[in-house]
Amino acid sequence: MKVSIKDLAVNMDLGNNGVTFDVYDNEGKFLGDLRLGKGTVEWCKGKTQAGNGVKVKWTELINHFEEDKAPKKPAKKAPKKKPVP
């Protein structure tokens, strides 16, 4: 993947417009834009304009990553039933 920043200012707080990353595959094909804003993260597939993409709140995104990081507990087996006489 190739990811580049459209506009970068060092040591800045994200404003309402946020920061947008161009995302390309390994062959150089444009995949879309990833916009990081104050309240949301937005994926705009292809030529979709900002505001029309898939938006996720920061808390939802963090929860998603934390859930994937947590070790999976093995399912408990039900106890064997005793035969009825």
DAURLIN-V769965 format. One record per helix or strand of 3 or more residues. SS is the DSSP state (a for helix, b for strand). FROM is the first residue (numbers start at 1). LEN is the number of residues. If there is no record, write none. Layout:
SS:FROM:LEN
SS:FROM:LEN
This chain:
b:2:4
b:19:6
b:30:7
b:40:6
b:54:4
a:58:12
